[in-house]
Amino acid sequence: MTLSLNIGNFFNDSCSHALVDELRKKTTEKEILEFEEKFNSKNEKNLHVYICRFLKNRSISRALASKWLITMINNKESEINTLKN
């Protein structure tokens, strides 16, 4: 069982809608990664947790969630590979 998906509401409704709007606005890889870095530096939980929660609750589309998650995962893998070399 994944506890992070069963905690309850992370934000109030207006904050959730604002975050979903931001996710929809960012279209380039650079914008996505910059937003992720900024978001993660200012919040207790990382952005991927919120994206997964929105996906579970059907607040965002699978296409939007996959775009963001793939971009973030590819970036993390790239950072890991850079550190290995």
MODELLER restraints for C-alpha pairs under 7 A, 6 or more apart:
rsr = mdl.restraints
at = mdl.atoms
rsr.add(forms.Gaussian(group=physical.xy_distance, feature=features.Distance(at['CA:5:A'], at['CA:53:A']), mean=6.10, stdev=0.5))
rsr.add(forms.Gaussian(group=physical.xy_distance, feature=features.Distance(at['CA:26:A'], at['CA:32:A']), mean=5.78, stdev=0.5))
rsr.add(forms.Gaussian(group=physical.xy_distance, feature=features.Distance(at['CA:29:A'], at['CA:71:A']), mean=6.55, stdev=0.5))
rsr.add(forms.Gaussian(group=physical.xy_distance, feature=features.Distance(at['CA:32:A'], at['CA:68:A']), mean=6.95, stdev=0.5))
rsr.add(forms.Gaussian(group=physical.xy_distance, feature=features.Distance(at['CA:33:A'], at['CA:72:A']), mean=6.74, stdev=0.5))
rsr.add(forms.Gaussian(group=physical.xy_distance, feature=features.Distance(at['CA:36:A'], at['CA:47:A']), mean=6.28, stdev=0.5))
rsr.add(forms.Gaussian(group=physical.xy_distance, feature=features.Distance(at['CA:39:A'], at['CA:47:A']), mean=6.60, stdev=0.5))
rsr.add(forms.Gaussian(group=physical.xy_distance, feature=features.Distance(at['CA:40:A'], at['CA:46:A']), mean=5.02, stdev=0.5))
rsr.add(forms.Gaussian(group=physical.xy_distance, feature=features.Distance(at['CA:40:A'], at['CA:47:A']), mean=6.18, stdev=0.5))
rsr.add(forms.Gaussian(group=physical.xy_distance, feature=features.Distance(at['CA:48:A'], at['CA:69:A']), mean=6.85, stdev=0.5))
rsr.add(forms.Gaussian(group=physical.xy_distance, feature=features.Distance(at['CA:51:A'], at['CA:65:A']), mean=6.31, stdev=0.5))
rsr.add(forms.Gaussian(group=physical.xy_distance, feature=features.Distance(at['CA:54:A'], at['CA:60:A']), mean=5.82, stdev=0.5))
rsr.add(forms.Gaussian(group=physical.xy_distance, feature=features.Distance(at['CA:55:A'], at['CA:61:A']), mean=6.82, stdev=0.5))
rsr.add(forms.Gaussian(group=physical.xy_distance, feature=features.Distance(at['CA:55:A'], at['CA:62:A']), mean=6.72, stdev=0.5))
rsr.add(forms.Gaussian(group=physical.xy_distance, feature=features.Distance(at['CA:55:A'], at['CA:65:A']), mean=6.68, stdev=0.5))
